[in-house]
């Protein structure tokens, strides 16, 4: 069974390996919905994708492999 994803969840885009920590909020490149930021990363050239991570609630950082896996899901909202 496929886990349901909240594509409207607010997430933050960060540069990979920006160190996180106490000033993590100040290092946010942009904010948006999970769907918007996954789409943004997926449409970048492959080498450029490696520069970013998406941070979800609870300090979970998604790297490019996980992001592209989400983009490839059947329930991903491609046309929005």
Residue pairs with C-beta under 8 A, 6 or more apart in sequence:
2 73
2 74
2 75
4 75
5 34
5 70
5 73
5 75
6 34
7 33
7 34
7 35
7 76
7 77
8 33
8 34
8 35
9 33
9 34
9 56
9 57
10 31
10 32
10 33
10 34
11 31
11 32
11 33
11 34
11 37
11 54
11 55
11 56
11 57
12 28
12 29
12 30
12 31
12 54
12 55
13 28
13 29
13 30
13 31
13 32
13 37
13 40
13 41
13 52
13 53
13 54
13 55
14 20
14 24
14 27
14 28
14 29
14 52
14 53
14 54
14 55
14 61
15 27
15 29
15 51
15 52
15 53
16 50
16 51
16 52
16 53
16 63
18 24
18 27
19 27
20 27
20 59
20 61
24 55
28 55
29 52
30 37
32 40
34 54
34 56
34 70
35 76
35 77
35 80
37 54
38 54
38 67
38 70
38 71
38 76
39 71
39 78
41 49
41 52
41 54
41 64
41 67
41 68
41 71
42 49
42 67
42 68
42 71
44 52
49 64
49 67
49 68
50 64
52 64
53 61
53 62
53 63
53 64
54 61
54 62
54 67
55 61
55 62
56 62
62 70
70 76
